[in-house]
Amino acid sequence: MIRNKIPLVLVATLAVVLAGCASKPEPRNAPQELRDFDATTELRSDWGHSVGDGLGRATNPIAPARDGDTLFAADANGLVTAIDADTGREVWETRLDVGVSSGLTAVAERVYLGTRNGEVFSLDQESGEVEWRSSVPSEVLAAPQPTNQLLIVQSGDGTVTALDRRTGDERWVHSSTEPALTLRGTGTPQAIDPVTFVGFGNGRLVTLDNRNGQPVWERRIAVPQGRSEIERLVDLDGQPVLTPDGRLFVTSYNGRLAALEATSGEVQWQRDLSSYQTPVLVGDRLYVVDATSHVIALDADSGAELWRNDALEGRRLTSPAFADGHLVMGDFEGYLHLIDAQSGELAARTHIDGSGISVRPLTDYRRIYVLANDGHLEALEILE
C-alpha cells in the first residue's frame, strides 16, 4: 500500500482508476503507538492453522464462519477449508476454479460464499462438494445472508439478488444506482424471513419484501457533503444490527449512527459518527468502532455516549466482536486487542501475525478465532 509520500486524495484517485472503487480509507490520524498497560485478562493460544494464501493483494473480506464444531475458511485463490474448531485439525479442503472474495456463511449443513467474477457457491458442510453455483451481476464482497428459503446476495454494483437456497435459482433482483466512487466493500444485508434490510453506497437504507424484492420503506442515513470525492463518500458498509424488539442500528461513513424502528424506518435517535464497521449490541449497550478507530460504548435506548477509548486511534481496527465481557478487535499490524466492555479499559493484547488483521474475529464465549491477512488462523482462549 502507498503511504506517507502521496496525499490521500491522490491515492484514492489512483485506486478508482485502477480498480473502479476506493479501498478502505486510510485513518485521518496517524496510528497510535502501542503503550504498556496493566492487563486484567490473559490469552492462551490453543492452535494455529494455515488457510492457503490468505486474503490476497486486495485484502478481500473473506471472514470465516462457524457452524457447530466446525470452522469454515477460504483464501482469495479459491481454497475452501473445513477445520475442527476444538483441535484445529483439517477436516477437508476444496479447490474452486475461481477466486473467493466474500465472507463465508455456514448454516443448515451448507456453506455459502461469493466470488470475484460474480458467482455464488453452495458447498456441503460434510464433504466440501459443490452443490450449486449461480451467477449474480458483479463481484460479491458481502457474506451471503440466508432466510428459511432464500439466500440474499449483495453485489458490488449495488444489486441485491435473492437465490433459492436449495437450488441456487434466481427468485428476484433489486437494483440500486451506486456512486462512481465508493469504499471497497458493500454493506452486508440483514435478512429475516419477511424482509431484508440493505445499506448502499449512496447512503440509503432500504427494506425489501422477500416475496418479490420490492421496497417496503427507504431512509437516507447519510448525505454527501464536502468538496472532495473522499469527503462525499457515504457508504453503509456495516451490517445493520436488528434487535428482537424490532430496532435497527445502522452506521455510515462520513454520516451518522442511527437507531430506527424496523417496521417503519422511523428514526428513534441519531448522532454524528463516521463508521464503515458493523457495531455489536450487548444487552442495553451498543459498541461501535468509528473511522478513526476510536472504540465507543453507547446507551442503545438513547444514543448517549457511555465511554470512549482512543488508545488505538488510527490502527485500522476491525469490527468489534464480544467474548466473555470483552470487546475483541484486530488491527493493521496483526495485534488482537481486548477491551473491558463495562469500563472501556484495555484488558489484554497479543500479537497474532505481522500481515495484519482486517476481518472481524469469531467468538464463542471464551474462545476467539482470528484470521490474519496471510491466511494464518489462530484459536485463543480467554483465561479466568
N, C-alpha and C positions, 0 to 999 in steps of 0.2 A: 504494500500500500504506500502511495506517495504521501509524505508527511513533511511538515515544518517549512520546507523551502517554497512551496507553492500555495497561494491563497486558496482557501476552502471553496470559494465560488468557482475558481478555475478547475479545481479537482472535480467538482460536481458537474461542470460543463463537459469536461472530458468524459466523465462516466456516462453522460447522456449520449454523446456522440458514439461512444464505443459499445454501449450496452443497451441503450434505449430507456434506461431509468437510472436514478441515482442509487448509490449504495446506502447503507445505514449511515446517518450523519455522524461526522466527527464531533466529539463533545466541544461545546463552545469554550470550555475551560480546560487547561492542561490537566492531565491525570495527577491526582494527588499521590505522593509517595506514601507507601505503607509505613505506618508507625507502630511501634510496640504497644501492646495493651495487656491488661491482666485478663487472661482467658478464664471464662467461667464454665466452659464446656470442652470436652476432649473428643476428638475424632479419631477413629481407628479405621484403617484401610483393610477391607476384607478380601478383595480380589480385584484383578485388572484383566482386561481383555482387549485385543486389538480388533477394531471393526474396519477392515480394508484400508482404504486410503483417506478416510475421513470426509470432511465436508467440501473439499475441492477448493480451487482458487477463488471461487465466488462466495465461499463460506455459506453454502446453501443451508437453510434452516432445517436440517434433517434430524429433528429431535426423535429420540427413541420412544417406545411405548411399552407398557407392561400390561399383561392380562394374566391373572392368576400367578403361577410360579414361574412364568417365562417372560423374559425381556426380548424385544424385537428391535433391531437397529440396522441401519443401512449406510453405505457410503455413496459418494457422488457418482461413482462409476457403475452402480447397479448391483453391488453385492449386498444381499439381504441376509441377516444372521439372526438365528434364534439362540438365546443363551439362558441357561438355568439361573434364575435370579438369586438363588441362595449360594451357589457354588462358583458361578462364572463359567461352568462347563458349556462348551458349544453343543447345541442340540442338532442344528442343521444349518447349511448355507445354500443359498440360491443365487445364481448369477443371472440377472436380467440383461437383455440386449440393448438397454438404453439407460442413461444416467438418471439417478433419483435426485429430486430437488425439493421434495416436501417432507414435513414431519410425518411420522407413521401413526396410524390409529389401529389398535388391536381390540377387537370386541367380537363376542359370539363366534369363536373358532375361526375368525378371519383376520387378516392383516391388510390394511388399505394404505396406499401411498400414491403420490403423483410424481411425474417426470418432467424433464426439461423440454421434451418435444410435445407436451400436452397430452399425455396419456395417464390413465388411472388404472392401477392394478389391484386385483383381489387375490391374495395368497392364502392357502390353507395353513393354519397355525401348526398343525401336527407335522406336516411334511415339507412345507415351503413351496409346494406346487402351485403354479399359476392357475387360478380357476377361471378368471376372465380378465380382459384388458379392453378399455374403452377410450375413445378419443374425446377430448374437450378442446375448446378453441385455442388455448395457449398454455405456456409453462405454468405448472402448479407449484406454488411455494407454501401454501397453507395446507395443513393436515386435513384430509377429507373427514367430514363430520357425519356420523350416522344418526338416523332415526330408526324406528322399527322396520320400515320398508325401504327407505331411501338412503342414498349416500350423497351428501351435499358437497360440491366441489367448487371452490372459488379460484378462478384463473387470473393470471397477471394482467389481462386486458380488461378486467372489470366484469367478466361474465361469471354468472353463477349457474351451474348445471346440476340438476338432480338426476341421479342414476338409480336404477333398480339395484338394491343391494345383492339380490340373488343372482341376477343375470348380467348386470352392467348396462342394460338397455337405458337409453335416454328417456326421461319422463317429461322434463320441461327445461327451458333455458330462460334466464333473465339477464338482460344486457344493461350495462351502465357505461356512460362515457367517462373515461378516466382522463385526468390532465396529462399534458405532454411530458411533464416531469413529475415523478413520484419517487418515494423511497423504494429501494429494492426490497420487495416484500408485499404481501397483501394482508388484509385483515383475515382472521380465521373466523368463519361463521360460527354462531351458536345455534345449534339445531335441536329442536324438540319436535314431537310428532305433529302438532298442528302447524307450527310456523318455524321460520328460520330468520335470525337476526344477523344482518350483514353490514359491515362497515366498508366504505370505499375510499379511494384515494382523493375524491373530491370533497371529503369532509362530511359526507352524509351517511346516516344510519337508516337502513331500510328493513322493514319486516315483510317477509314474503310468505304467502299462503302456500303450504307444501302440497296442496292438491293440484295447483296449476302454475305456481311461480309468480302470481300476480301480487303487487304491493298491497299491503294492508294499511300501513302508515309509513311516513318518511319524515325524518327530522335532521336538520342541519346541526352538527355538533361543532364544527369549526368553520370559520370564514377566512378565506385567503386575505392576508394583509402584508404590507411592506412593499419595498421596491424590487428587491431581487427575487429570482425564481426560488431560491432557497428559503427566503423568508415567507414565501407564499405556499410552501408545502403544508398540506393539512391532512395528511394520511391518517386513516383509522386503521393502524396496523395491528393493534392489540385485539384479542378476542373479547367480545362483550361478556361480562360476568352476569349470569342470571341467578337470582335467588329463588328459593322455594315459595316465598310470598309474593313473587311477581315483580321484583325490581331489577333493573338493568344498570350496570355500571360500565361506562364507556370512556376510553381515553382517546386523545387525538394529539397529533404532532402540531406544534405551533397553535394550539387551540385550548380546549377545555377538558376537564374531567367532569362528567355529568352523571347524575343518578336520574333515571327515568322510570315511569310507570310502564311496565312491559306491554300491557294490552292497548294503551293509547299513545304512548310516546310522550306523555306529559312530563315536563321536567320537574323533578322534585327539588333538586338543588344542583348547583354547578359552581365551579371555581376555575380560575385561570391556572392551567397546569399543562405543560407540554410533555407528552409521553408517547412513545411508539411501542410500549411494552404492555403485556397483559397484567392487570392487577390480580391480587389474591384476596379473597374475603374469608376472614376467620371470625366467627361469632358476629359481634357488632362492630368489628374493625375492618377497614379496607386498607390494604397496603399497596403502595404504588412506587415504582422506580421512575423518576422523571428523566427528561432528556439530558440533564446534567449529571445523572447517576446519583442524585440525592434519593435516599430511601425515606418515604413519608408514610406515617400512620394517620388515618383519618377516621372520625366517627362516621359510620356508614349511614346513620339516620340524618345527620345534619351537614356532613362535609367538613366539620370543624377539624383543624389540624391538631393532633394529639402530641406528636413528636416528629422530629426530622433529624436524620443522620446524614451529615455531609462529609464524613471522613473518607468516603470512596468516590468523591467527586471526579468526574472525567474518566473513570475507569471502565466505561462501556459495560455496565452491569447487565446481566441477563434479566429477564422477567423473574420476579421472586416466586419461590416455592415455599411451602410450610412444612416443618418437621419438628415434632416434639417441642413446641413452644418457641421455635426459632424460624426466622426468615432465612432462606438459603438462596445464594446467588453466586454465579461465576463472573470472572472479569477477563479483560483482554490479555492479561499476562498469564492466565491459567490458574489463578488463585480461586479457591472456594471460600466464601465468607458466610458466617453465621451471625445474625443479629438477634438479640433477645426481643421477642415480639411485644413484650409488655413495656420494657424500658427504652428500647431503641439503642441500647449499647452493644458494641461489638462483643461477641461471646466466644468465637473461635475462628481460626483461619488455617488453611493448609494449601500447599501448592500441589496441583494435580498434574499439569503438563504445560510446557513452555509454549505450545502452539496457541494457547488461549481457549477460552470457553465462551461460546456465543449462543448456545441453546439452553433453555431453562432446564435445571436439574429435575429429575424424577424423585419423588419422595414417597415413603411408606412408613409412617410413624417415625422410628428412629433410623431407618435405612435411607440412604441417599445414593442415587445413581447419577454419575456425571459423565457426559460425553465431551471430550476435548475436540478441537477443530481437526486434529490429525487422526482422529478415529480411536484414540485411547479412551476406553470406557472403564470407569472405576466405581466400585461399590464401597461405601463407607458407612460406619455405624456411629451414631451419637451415643457416647457412653454416659452413664449416670454420674 
